[in-house]
Amino acid sequence: MADLVTVEEARAYLQLTHGFTDPSLALLITAASEAVLDIATDWDGEGEPPARLKLAVLQRVVIAFENRGSVEGPSGEEALLLPLRTLEV
C-alpha cells in the first residue's frame, strides 16, 4: 500500500520548515493513509488519489502531529471518505 500524500505535501500542509524529522512525518503519513483506506474501501488504488482522500490523510496527520501524546480518532473527515466506501451486507 502506498502512502496517499508525500512527506513534502505534509510538510507544506503543516507549514513545517524544520524541527520534525522526515522519518517521523513519514510514519504519521503511513498510519493516516492506512486509516483512511480502511474507510474508503471503494477507491481502487489506481492513479492519483482523489483530492478528498489526500485531504483526509492530511487532516489525520495534523491531528497526530498536534496531539503526539495521545491517539485521537477522526475529526470530521468522514464526510470526505464515506462517498468512497462500499458497505458489505
Beta strands, then each sheet from edge to edge (+ up, - down):
end
